[in-house]
Amino acid sequence: MAGGNVRIRFDRPVHILGIAMNTTKGLSSTAQKQQACLLLGRSRLRLVILAVSASNTYSGADICNSREERRMYYSTPSLWIRSLLRDELTRTFRRNTKDFFLMTLPGVRFTIFLHHAFRSLEAVQADHYTRVITTHDTFRVANLLRIIFTRSGSFHFSVSRHLIDLCVQVVGVPDSDDAISAFLKVQHSHYDVVFFIVENSFARLVECHDNIGSFSALGAIYERFEELPTLDFDFIIIGGGTAGNVLANRLTEDPNTSVLVLEAGGSTADVLLTQVPFFSPNVSTGTAWDWNFTTTEQSGLLGRSISYPRGFGLGGSSAVNYMLYTRGSSQDYDRYAQITRDSGWGWEALQPYMRRASSFPLNERFVAPSDHHNTSGQFDPAVHGFHGVNAVSLPGYQRGTDGSVLQTTMVLSSEFPFNVDYNSGYQLGIGWTPYTIGNGTRSSSQTSYLGPSYIARPNLHVLIHARVTRVLQSNIAKTSGIPTFNTVEFTQNTGATTHTIAPSRVKEIIFSAGSIGTPHILLHSGIGDRTELKALGITPTLDLPDVGKNLTDHPMLTLSFYVNSTDTMENIYFRNATFQAEALAEWKANRTGFLTAGIASQVGFLRVPDNAGVLEGEPSAGNETAHYELAFTAQPIPDTGNYFCVTTVVLCPLSRGDVTINSTDPLDPPRINPNYLSHSQDLAVMRYAIASAKKFVTASVWEDYVLEIMADIKDDDDVRNAVGCIYHPVGTASMSPEGADWGVVDPDLKLKGARGVRVVDASILPFLPAAHTQAAVYIIAERAADLIKGA
């Protein structure tokens, strides 16, 4: 494969390593050869190019250890490399090497070969963006690539010297000119073409293997079933979402544990809508990264059905949600412990998964906001973690109404007190909103838990575009009488072809498909209410009537007030195309400015007073747990006028719905019935929250600013007609005490009455936390990882 007759076709992600060998430090021993093979195997490269010096002094033959090797090198260099590396790779990794291309050529032919090799990448499309990061003595190669890409007309190409520092920070290359000059990266955003050079021999490859693993990090994300290097795994995780990626990360901390993640969607890491915090409302509904579910007609909403977005892609809903990171009250978690009779789910027991005094990395990594303003008095450092994986920060862009909101907490402090940090466990009051944002960019479970240093692990495999349809029983189950599941069925082409994976060593299949996806797959697997399944023509495999039941979600309603100001979101951004372009340019250049803002700088968690005559019974976990939320938001509303918005949320609803199926086809969408406002107390609490929001804007600090409400809510029908949801479903695979005849999973999250299945996502929560659910799901997954490791 040398010279000008090179023709290679790549129809899937490509990872290319070019090694410019200084042969005096080359493969001087068999041990070095084997170590090089090991590193190449870890990198999951599709093509390796060895560029060997053409001079007599440093001939490629110098690295041959025998006369026979030298003869083979001089006659057919590529065959020599195949003989040396390919056999070693086969022995070491038992991988299918038929698509693993190895190439050698003299250094003087290096650029000629690259020209032909890159021209032969027929799968590369014309509308994709490629970026080159280059420094110093690799600049000549970059210029060659510029010629190749320009002539092919297939790329928008640029060389950016200022990106070197960014490359160093992200990839972890040692901060020195010598080390930086050893790397060249060309990244193709869709087909994941990665090319880089390691100069100065395989010894250099050995020295820099950690950084090389980072460069070829996408190698562990596969698009096709056939690409998987092995089909034998210890754990199969269904769903690469908020919880699933946590598990994938934690379980593969043990290099002897192999994990496969099956994700129905694709990668979300490089999608602009998922990256830019302010765009979160634009990505969550009706996009390619949304499952695009719709609820059934809701009698509590006057017969309306509403859209029900769930994240479709790596990161799950953490990649498309509004990013609020609110834990809830300590009483929420203590109630989980009480219900399950497992003290490990209590607030104090879960503290190690929320924060650590040491540098041991768990979930939260509290970072400075993007504008680096002084955050003193805006949060309590004592209740946060600073060494974790997932970035959390306070708002990095200050809104014009922030001061008025905070002043109201002083003027009306008895009803709207200020809380310096409602993530402390005591949540009552109004405070600054923490978001999963770092460096002005969304931090999802993909960008954090599947970050470069983690996804490069050779024991972590992620298969995208893999929609799981069912889990199947093992033969042992049919003889033992205890349902045992060891096989996962999935499709990558909307059902035209199905694949099954049944690893011989699999310990568990872990459902992390979310509160909608998990019960949907369980039911199609015959796990659910026996009578209901039989009526559909599905053979029951495990009678668990509560699968899909107990669906609980937060109803919400947004009030809009006309204001006497032009300094509003409408005028600043939504109606100003020039500023929109400027804001996006600033974000792209510096990750700062307007677009780093989340939907609300402050939110409040508040209770209905006991003497208000609203509550028939206590719906919350305790007297320090909120009943409703007020969020002071920016909403894109009519083309004229200026507005200030307050969103009200019922935090402890008593209404319960379900997730069911209508057919035997697992690709049919589930039937989602949240049953909003079916309980009268939920309606009453919403009415109280609306009145509370109206009272908030009557404080003296709003005088001459708030003029009147845009569309008043006067009666129950007005409420029912205006209520939507905030997309926090839980409860459809609830945990309950071990041995209980209700619920779906035991406190250790193992499926009741079965072997080989565990559920780790929001569906296991029997009650909603009085908060946005993202933080709770991360905490659940962190503890679940320890439960699994200790099993």
C-alpha positions in Angstrom: 0.0 0.0 0.0 2.8 2.4 -0.8 3.4 4.8 -3.6 0.9 6.4 -5.9 -1.6 3.5 -6.3 -3.1 3.9 -2.9 -6.9 3.6 -2.8 -8.6 3.1 0.5 -12.3 3.4 1.2 -13.5 4.3 4.7 -17.3 4.0 5.2 -17.1 4.6 8.9 -15.2 6.7 11.5 -11.5 6.9 10.6 -8.6 7.3 13.0 -5.2 7.8 11.4 -1.8 7.8 13.1 1.3 9.0 11.2 4.6 8.1 12.9 7.6 10.0 11.6 10.3 7.7 12.9 13.7 8.8 14.1 15.1 5.4 13.7 18.0 5.8 16.1 15.3 5.7 18.8 13.1 3.3 17.0 11.9 -0.2 17.7 15.2 -1.5 19.2 13.7 -4.5 21.0 10.8 -7.0 20.7 9.5 -5.5 24.0 9.2 -2.1 22.4 7.4 -3.6 19.4 4.9 -5.3 21.6 4.4 -2.1 23.6 3.8 -0.2 20.4 1.2 -2.7 19.3 -0.5 -2.4 22.7 -0.8 1.3 22.3 -2.0 1.1 18.7 -4.6 -1.4 19.8 -5.8 0.9 22.5 -6.1 3.8 20.1 -8.5 1.8 17.8 -6.9 3.3 14.8 -8.1 2.4 11.3 -4.9 3.4 9.5 -1.3 3.6 10.7 1.3 5.3 8.5 4.9 4.8 9.3 7.1 7.4 7.6 10.7 6.2 7.8 13.7 8.3 7.0 15.1 7.7 3.5 18.7 8.6 4.3 21.4 5.9 4.4 22.3 6.9 7.9 18.9 6.4 9.3 17.4 3.9 7.0 14.3 2.1 8.0 16.3 -1.1 7.9 18.0 0.0 11.1 15.0 -1.0 13.1 15.0 -4.5 11.8 16.4 -7.0 14.3 17.5 -9.7 11.9 18.8 -10.3 8.4 15.5 -11.8 7.4 13.6 -8.7 8.8 16.0 -6.4 6.8 15.4 -8.4 3.7 11.7 -8.2 4.1 11.9 -4.5 4.9 13.9 -3.7 1.7 11.7 -5.8 -0.5 8.2 -5.1 0.8 8.2 -2.6 3.7 4.4 -2.8 4.2 4.5 -6.6 4.5 7.2 -6.3 7.1 5.0 -4.0 9.2 2.0 -6.3 8.7 4.1 -9.2 9.9 5.4 -7.3 12.9 2.2 -5.5 14.1 -0.8 -7.2 12.7 0.0 -10.6 14.2 0.7 -8.9 17.5 -2.5 -7.0 17.5 -4.4 -10.2 16.6 -2.9 -12.1 19.5 -3.3 -9.2 22.0 -6.8 -8.0 21.2 -8.4 -10.9 19.3 -9.8 -8.1 17.1 -10.9 -8.3 13.5 -8.0 -6.7 11.8 -9.1 -6.9 8.2 -9.9 -3.2 8.2 -6.8 -2.2 10.0 -4.5 -0.6 7.4 -0.7 -0.5 8.0 1.6 1.5 5.8 5.3 2.4 5.5 7.1 4.6 3.2 10.3 6.7 3.2 10.0 10.1 4.8 10.5 11.9 1.5 7.4 10.1 0.2 5.3 10.9 3.2 3.6 14.0 1.7 3.1 12.2 -1.6 1.4 9.3 0.2 -0.8 11.6 2.3 -2.0 13.3 -0.9 -3.2 10.0 -2.3 -4.5 8.6 1.0 -6.7 11.6 1.8 -7.9 11.8 -1.8 -9.1 8.2 -1.4 -11.4 8.8 1.6 -14.5 8.5 -0.6 -16.9 8.5 2.3 -16.0 12.1 3.2 -18.8 14.4 2.3 -18.5 17.9 0.8 -20.5 19.8 3.4 -18.5 19.0 6.6 -16.1 21.2 8.4 -12.5 20.2 9.1 -10.1 22.1 11.3 -6.3 21.7 11.6 -4.3 22.5 14.7 -0.6 22.7 13.9 2.6 24.1 15.2 6.3 24.5 14.3 7.8 21.7 12.2 4.5 20.1 11.4 3.4 23.1 9.5 4.7 21.7 6.2 2.3 18.7 6.6 -0.5 21.1 7.4 0.2 23.0 4.2 0.1 19.7 2.3 -3.3 19.0 3.8 -4.5 22.4 2.8 -3.6 21.6 -0.8 -5.3 18.2 -0.6 -8.5 19.6 0.9 -8.6 22.6 -1.3 -8.1 20.6 -4.5 -10.7 18.0 -3.6 -13.2 20.8 -2.9 -14.6 18.7 -0.1 -13.6 20.7 2.9 -13.8 24.1 4.5 -10.2 24.3 5.7 -8.3 26.6 8.0 -5.1 26.5 10.0 -5.3 28.4 13.3 -2.2 29.0 15.3 -4.2 30.4 18.2 -6.0 27.1 18.7 -2.8 25.5 20.0 -3.5 26.5 23.6 -7.0 25.2 23.3 -5.7 21.9 22.0 -3.3 21.7 24.9 -6.0 22.3 27.5 -8.5 19.8 26.0 -6.2 17.0 25.1 -3.7 17.3 27.9 -0.6 17.6 25.8 2.3 18.7 28.0 2.7 22.5 27.9 6.0 22.8 26.0 7.0 23.6 22.4 8.7 20.3 22.1 5.7 18.3 23.0 3.2 20.4 21.1 5.2 20.1 17.9 4.8 16.4 18.0 1.1 16.5 17.3 -1.1 17.5 14.4 -4.8 17.0 14.6 -7.3 17.1 11.7 -10.8 16.5 13.0 -13.7 15.8 10.7 -16.8 16.5 12.7 -19.2 14.0 11.2 -17.1 11.0 10.1 -14.7 11.5 13.0 -11.6 11.6 10.8 -8.7 12.1 13.2 -5.1 12.5 12.0 -2.1 13.3 14.0 1.7 12.8 13.9 3.9 11.5 16.6 7.5 12.3 15.8 10.7 10.7 17.0 9.8 7.0 16.9 7.7 4.5 18.6 9.5 5.4 21.8 7.8 8.7 21.5 4.5 6.9 21.0 5.1 5.0 24.2 6.0 8.2 26.1 2.9 10.0 24.9 0.3 7.2 24.9 -2.0 9.0 27.3 -2.3 12.0 25.0 -2.6 9.7 22.0 -5.5 8.0 23.6 -7.1 11.4 24.0 -6.6 12.3 20.4 -8.2 9.1 19.3 -10.9 9.3 21.9 -13.7 9.0 19.5 -12.4 5.6 18.7 -14.6 4.1 21.5 -17.8 5.5 19.9 -18.9 3.2 17.2 -21.7 3.9 14.6 -22.2 0.3 13.4 -22.6 -3.0 15.2 -20.0 -4.5 12.9 -17.3 -2.1 14.2 -17.3 -3.4 17.8 -14.0 -5.0 18.5 -15.5 -7.6 20.8 -19.0 -8.9 21.7 -18.1 -10.0 25.2 -18.9 -7.5 28.0 -19.4 -7.6 31.7 -22.1 -5.0 31.6 -24.5 -3.7 28.9 -26.0 -0.3 29.6 -29.2 0.5 27.7 -29.1 4.3 27.2 -26.2 6.7 27.1 -28.0 9.4 28.9 -27.6 11.2 32.2 -27.3 8.1 34.3 -26.0 5.7 31.8 -22.8 7.6 31.0 -22.1 7.9 34.8 -22.2 4.2 35.1 -20.1 3.7 31.9 -17.4 5.9 33.4 -17.4 4.5 36.9 -17.6 0.8 36.0 -14.7 1.1 33.6 -12.4 2.6 36.2 -11.6 -1.1 36.7 -9.5 -1.9 33.6 -10.7 -5.5 33.9 -14.4 -4.5 33.6 -15.7 -4.2 30.0 -18.8 -2.1 29.3 -21.0 -1.6 26.3 -23.3 1.4 26.1 -26.2 1.2 23.6 -27.6 4.6 22.7 -30.5 5.1 20.3 -29.3 8.6 19.2 -26.0 10.0 18.0 -23.3 12.1 19.5 -24.5 15.6 20.8 -21.1 16.9 21.9 -20.5 19.0 18.7 -24.0 20.2 18.2 -24.2 24.0 18.5 -27.7 24.0 19.9 -26.7 21.6 22.7 -23.5 23.5 23.5 -24.8 27.1 23.8 -26.6 27.5 27.1 -29.1 30.1 25.9 -30.2 27.9 23.1 -31.5 25.2 25.5 -35.2 26.1 24.8 -34.5 25.6 21.1 -33.0 22.2 21.4 -35.3 20.5 23.8 -38.4 20.2 21.7 -39.0 19.1 18.1 -35.4 18.7 17.0 -33.2 15.8 15.9 -32.0 15.4 19.5 -35.5 14.9 20.9 -37.6 11.7 20.9 -40.5 14.0 19.9 -43.0 12.3 22.2 -46.5 13.6 22.7 -48.8 12.9 25.7 -52.3 11.5 25.5 -55.1 13.9 25.7 -55.1 15.2 29.2 -58.5 15.6 30.9 -56.9 17.8 33.5 -55.8 20.2 30.7 -59.2 20.4 29.0 -58.4 17.6 26.6 -55.1 19.0 25.3 -52.2 16.8 24.5 -48.7 18.4 24.8 -45.3 17.7 23.5 -43.1 15.6 25.8 -39.4 16.1 24.9 -36.8 13.6 26.0 -33.1 13.7 25.0 -32.3 11.6 22.0 -28.5 11.1 21.8 -25.5 10.7 24.0 -26.0 12.7 27.2 -29.8 12.0 27.0 -31.8 14.8 28.6 -28.7 16.3 30.2 -27.8 17.4 26.6 -31.1 19.1 25.9 -32.5 20.2 29.3 -32.4 23.7 30.8 -29.4 22.7 32.8 -30.6 23.6 36.3 -28.7 21.8 39.0 -30.9 21.7 42.1 -30.7 18.8 44.5 -34.0 19.3 46.4 -34.4 19.2 50.2 -32.6 16.8 52.5 -36.1 15.5 53.5 -36.7 14.4 49.9 -33.8 11.9 50.2 -34.6 10.9 53.7 -38.1 10.0 52.5 -36.5 7.7 49.8 -34.5 6.0 52.6 -37.7 5.6 54.7 -39.8 4.2 51.9 -37.1 1.7 50.8 -35.9 0.9 54.3 -32.4 1.5 53.0 -30.6 4.3 54.9 -28.1 4.5 52.0 -30.6 6.6 50.1 -30.8 9.2 52.9 -29.3 12.7 52.6 -26.3 12.2 54.9 -25.4 8.8 53.4 -25.5 10.4 49.9 -23.2 13.3 50.7 -20.1 11.5 49.3 -21.9 11.4 45.9 -22.7 15.1 46.0 -19.3 16.5 47.3 -16.0 15.3 48.5 -13.5 17.0 50.7 -10.7 15.2 48.9 -9.6 15.4 45.3 -11.3 12.1 44.5 -13.5 13.0 41.5 -17.2 12.4 41.8 -20.1 14.3 40.2 -19.9 18.0 40.9 -17.0 20.3 39.8 -18.1 23.8 40.9 -16.3 26.3 38.6 -16.3 30.0 38.1 -19.0 31.6 36.0 -18.1 32.5 32.4 -17.8 36.2 33.3 -15.7 35.5 36.4 -17.7 37.9 38.6 -17.3 37.8 42.3 -19.7 35.1 43.6 -19.3 35.8 47.3 -22.8 35.6 48.9 -24.3 33.8 45.9 -23.5 30.2 47.0 -22.0 28.3 50.0 -18.7 26.6 49.0 -19.1 24.3 52.0 -21.9 22.3 50.3 -20.3 21.9 46.9 -17.7 19.7 45.3 -14.8 21.2 43.3 -13.0 18.2 42.0 -15.7 16.2 40.2 -16.4 15.4 36.6 -19.5 17.5 35.8 -19.1 21.3 35.6 -21.5 23.4 37.7 -21.5 27.2 37.8 -23.6 30.2 38.6 -25.0 32.5 35.8 -22.3 34.1 33.7 -24.4 36.9 32.4 -26.3 39.3 34.6 -29.9 40.3 33.6 -31.3 43.7 34.2 -34.0 42.4 36.5 -31.6 40.4 38.8 -31.2 43.3 41.2 -35.0 43.8 41.5 -35.5 40.1 42.2 -33.0 40.2 45.0 -34.3 43.4 46.5 -37.8 41.8 46.7 -36.3 39.1 49.0 -35.5 42.0 51.4 -38.7 44.0 51.0 -41.0 40.9 51.3 -38.6 38.7 53.3 -41.2 36.9 55.3 -42.8 35.4 52.2 -39.8 35.5 49.8 -36.7 35.0 51.9 -33.2 34.9 50.3 -31.4 31.6 50.5 -27.7 31.8 49.8 -27.6 28.1 48.6 -30.7 25.9 48.3 -28.5 23.0 47.4 -27.5 22.8 51.1 -30.4 20.5 51.9 -32.4 23.4 53.3 -34.0 24.7 50.1 -36.7 27.3 51.2 -36.2 30.7 49.7 -35.0 32.5 46.6 -31.4 32.2 45.4 -29.0 32.2 42.5 -29.4 29.3 40.1 -26.6 26.8 39.6 -26.4 25.3 36.1 -24.4 22.5 34.5 -22.3 25.0 32.6 -18.5 25.2 32.4 -16.5 27.7 30.5 -19.7 29.1 29.0 -20.7 25.7 27.6 -23.2 23.1 28.6 -21.7 20.2 30.6 -23.7 17.1 29.7 -23.0 13.5 30.8 -21.4 13.0 27.4 -19.0 15.9 27.6 -18.2 15.2 31.2 -18.4 11.4 31.9 -17.5 10.5 28.4 -14.8 13.1 28.1 -11.5 12.5 26.2 -9.6 10.9 29.1 -12.5 8.5 29.8 -13.8 7.5 26.4 -10.3 6.4 25.4 -10.4 3.6 27.9 -10.0 0.3 26.0 -12.6 -1.4 28.1 -15.3 1.3 27.3 -17.4 0.8 24.2 -20.3 3.0 23.0 -22.5 2.1 20.1 -24.7 4.9 18.9 -27.8 4.7 16.6 -28.6 1.4 18.4 -32.2 1.3 19.5 -32.9 -1.4 22.0 -36.1 -3.3 21.4 -36.1 -6.0 24.0 -34.1 -8.0 26.6 -34.3 -11.7 26.3 -34.1 -14.6 28.8 -31.1 -17.0 28.9 -31.5 -20.7 28.6 -30.6 -21.0 32.3 -33.8 -19.0 33.1 -36.0 -21.5 31.4 -34.6 -24.4 33.5 -34.1 -22.6 36.9 -37.5 -21.1 37.0 -36.1 -17.7 37.9 -36.3 -15.2 35.0 -32.7 -14.5 34.1 -31.8 -12.0 31.3 -28.5 -12.0 29.5 -29.4 -10.9 25.9 -30.1 -7.5 24.4 -31.9 -7.1 21.1 -31.6 -3.9 19.2 -31.8 -2.4 15.7 -29.8 0.3 13.8 -32.1 0.6 10.8 -35.6 1.1 12.3 -36.3 -2.6 12.6 -35.3 -3.8 9.1 -32.5 -5.7 10.8 -32.2 -6.7 14.5 -29.0 -7.7 16.3 -28.6 -9.6 19.6 -25.8 -9.5 22.0 -25.5 -12.2 24.6 -22.0 -12.0 26.2 -20.9 -15.1 27.8 -19.5 -13.2 30.8 -22.2 -10.6 31.2 -23.0 -9.8 34.8 -25.9 -7.4 34.3 -28.0 -5.6 31.8 -28.6 -2.1 33.2 -31.6 -0.1 32.1 -30.7 3.7 31.9 -33.2 4.6 29.2 -35.1 7.1 31.4 -38.6 7.2 32.8 -40.2 6.8 29.4 -37.7 4.5 27.7 -37.1 2.1 30.5 -40.7 1.0 31.0 -41.3 1.0 27.3 -38.5 -1.6 26.7 -39.4 -3.6 29.8 -43.0 -4.0 28.7 -42.0 -5.1 25.2 -39.7 -7.6 26.9 -42.7 -9.2 28.6 -41.9 -7.6 32.0 -45.0 -5.9 33.4 -48.6 -6.6 34.2 -49.2 -10.1 33.0 -52.9 -9.5 32.2 -52.2 -6.3 30.2 -49.3 -7.9 28.3 -51.4 -11.0 27.3 -54.2 -8.7 26.0 -51.6 -7.2 23.6 -50.3 -10.5 22.5 -47.0 -10.3 24.3 -45.8 -13.3 26.2 -45.1 -12.4 29.8 -41.7 -13.2 31.1 -42.0 -11.6 34.6 -45.2 -10.4 36.3 -44.4 -6.9 37.6 -47.7 -4.9 37.5 -46.1 -1.6 38.6 -43.9 -1.3 35.5 -44.9 2.0 33.8 -47.2 3.0 36.6 -46.8 5.9 39.1 -45.6 8.3 36.4 -45.2 11.7 38.1 -44.2 15.0 36.6 -44.1 18.7 37.5 -46.9 20.8 36.0 -45.8 24.4 35.2 -47.4 27.7 34.0 -45.7 30.9 32.9 -47.1 34.3 33.7 -46.0 37.2 31.5 -46.2 40.8 32.7 -46.1 44.0 30.5 -43.2 46.2 31.7 -42.3 49.8 31.2 -38.9 49.3 29.8 -37.1 48.5 26.5 -34.2 46.8 28.4 -35.8 43.3 28.0 -34.9 40.1 26.4 -37.3 40.8 23.5 -35.5 44.0 22.5 -32.0 43.0 23.5 -32.0 39.7 21.7 -35.2 38.2 20.2 -35.9 41.2 17.9 -32.4 42.2 17.2 -30.7 40.2 14.4 -27.5 42.3 14.7 -27.1 41.5 18.3 -27.9 37.9 17.8 -25.0 37.6 15.3 -22.7 39.5 17.6 -23.6 37.4 20.6 -23.0 34.2 18.7 -19.7 35.5 17.5 -18.6 36.4 21.0 -19.6 33.0 22.3 -17.7 31.2 19.6 -14.6 33.3 20.1 -14.5 33.4 23.9 -17.4 31.4 25.4 -18.6 34.5 27.1 -21.5 37.0 26.9 -25.2 36.9 26.5 -25.5 33.3 25.2 -23.9 31.8 28.3 -27.0 32.6 30.3 -29.5 30.0 31.3 -33.2 30.6 31.4 -33.3 32.1 34.9 -30.7 33.8 37.1 -32.8 33.1 40.2 -35.4 30.6 41.2 -37.3 30.2 44.5 -38.6 27.2 46.4 -41.5 28.1 48.6 -44.2 26.5 50.7 -48.0 27.1 51.0 -48.7 28.2 54.6 -50.5 25.8 56.8 -53.2 28.4 57.4 -53.8 29.1 53.7 -56.7 26.6 53.5 -55.2 25.1 50.3 -53.7 21.7 51.4 -55.9 18.7 52.2 -52.8 16.8 53.3 -49.1 17.3 53.2 -47.8 16.4 49.8 -44.1 17.1 50.4 -41.4 15.2 52.2 -41.5 17.5 55.3 -41.9 21.0 56.6 -38.6 22.2 55.1 -39.5 21.0 51.6 -41.1 23.3 49.1 -44.5 23.0 47.6 -44.0 25.2 44.6 -41.3 27.0 42.6 -41.0 30.5 41.1 -38.5 31.0 38.3 -37.8 34.4 37.0 -37.4 33.6 33.3 -36.9 35.0 29.9 -39.4 33.7 27.3 -39.6 34.4 23.6 -43.1 35.8 23.3 -45.1 38.2 21.0 -43.4 40.4 18.4 -44.5 43.6 20.2 -44.3 44.7 23.8 -41.8 44.1 26.6 -42.2 41.5 29.3 -41.1 40.1 32.5 -42.0 36.4 33.1 -42.5 34.3 36.2 -42.8 30.5 35.8 -44.7 28.6 38.5 -44.2 24.9 39.2 -46.1 22.5 41.4 -43.2 20.6 43.0 -45.0 17.8 44.9 -47.9 16.8 42.7 -50.3 14.1 43.8 -51.5 13.3 40.3 -50.2 10.0 38.9 -50.2 8.7 35.4 -48.6 5.9 33.4 -46.5 4.8 30.5 -48.1 1.9 28.5 -47.8 0.4 25.0 -50.4 -0.1 22.4 -48.9 -2.8 20.2 -46.3 -5.6 19.9 -44.0 -3.4 17.8 -41.2 -2.0 20.1 -40.6 0.8 17.6 -44.1 2.2 18.1 -44.0 5.2 20.5 -45.2 4.6 24.0 -48.5 5.9 25.3 -47.6 8.7 27.8 -50.3 9.8 30.2 -48.9 12.1 33.0 -52.5 12.8 34.1 -51.8 16.4 34.9 -54.0 18.1 37.5 -56.1 15.0 38.0 -55.8 15.5 41.7 -57.6 18.6 43.0 -54.8 19.6 45.4 -52.4 20.1 42.5 -54.7 22.6 40.9 -55.1 24.3 44.3 -51.3 24.6 44.8 -50.9 26.0 41.2 -53.6 28.6 42.0 -51.7 29.6 45.1 -48.4 29.7 43.2 -49.9 32.0 40.6 -51.2 34.4 43.4 -47.7 34.3 44.9 -46.1 35.3 41.7 -48.5 38.2 41.3 -47.7 39.3 44.8 -44.0 39.1 44.2 -44.2 41.8 41.4 -46.3 44.1 43.6 -43.3 44.8 45.8 -42.2 48.5 45.8 -39.1 47.7 43.8 -41.2 46.9 40.8 -43.2 50.1 41.0 -43.3 51.9 37.6 -41.7 48.8 36.0 -44.4 46.1 36.0 -47.5 47.5 34.4 -50.0 44.7 34.2 -50.3 41.0 33.5 -50.5 40.0 29.9 -53.2 37.3 30.1 -54.7 37.0 33.6 -55.5 33.6 35.1 -58.9 34.0 36.7 -60.4 30.6 37.2 -59.7 26.8 37.1 -60.3 26.6 33.4 -57.7 29.3 32.7 -55.2 27.3 34.7 -56.0 24.1 32.9 -55.7 25.8 29.6 -52.4 27.4 30.4 -50.5 24.6 32.2 -47.7 22.8 30.5 -45.0 20.7 32.0 -41.3 21.0 32.9 -40.4 17.5 31.7 -39.3 15.8 34.9 -40.9 12.4 34.7 -40.1 9.9 37.5 -41.6 6.8 39.1 -42.2 4.3 36.3 -39.9 1.7 37.7 -40.1 2.7 41.4 -37.9 1.2 44.1 -39.5 -0.3 47.1 -38.3 -2.4 50.1 -36.8 -5.7 49.4 -39.6 -8.3 49.4 -42.3 -5.7 48.9 -45.2 -6.8 46.7 -45.2 -3.4 45.0 -42.6 -1.4 43.0 -40.3 -2.6 40.3 -36.8 -2.6 41.8 -35.3 -3.3 45.2 -33.3 -0.7 47.0 -30.1 -2.0 45.3 -32.0 -1.2 42.0 -32.1 -4.9 40.9 -35.3 -5.9 39.1 -37.6 -7.7 41.5 -38.0 -11.4 40.9 -35.3 -11.6 38.3 -31.6 -12.0 37.8 -29.3 -10.0 35.6 -31.2 -6.7 35.3 -30.8 -3.5 37.2 -32.5 -0.1 36.6 -30.5 3.1 37.1 -32.3 6.3 36.0 -35.1 8.7 37.2 -37.7 6.0 36.8 -36.7 4.4 40.1 -37.7 7.4 42.2 -41.1 6.7 43.9 -41.6 10.5 44.4 -40.4 13.6 42.7 -37.8 15.6 44.5 -39.0 19.1 45.1 -36.5 20.3 42.5 -35.3 19.9 39.0 -34.4 16.2 38.6 -31.0 16.4 36.9 -28.9 16.5 40.0 -30.9 13.7 41.7 -30.2 11.4 38.7 -26.5 12.1 38.8 -26.5 11.3 42.5 -28.5 8.1 41.9 -26.1 6.9 39.3 -23.0 7.6 41.4 -24.4 5.5 44.2 -25.6 2.8 41.8 -22.1 2.5 40.5 -20.8 1.7 43.9 -23.7 -0.8 44.5 -22.8 -2.6 41.3 -19.1 -2.6 42.1 -19.8 -4.1 45.5 -22.2 -6.7 44.3 
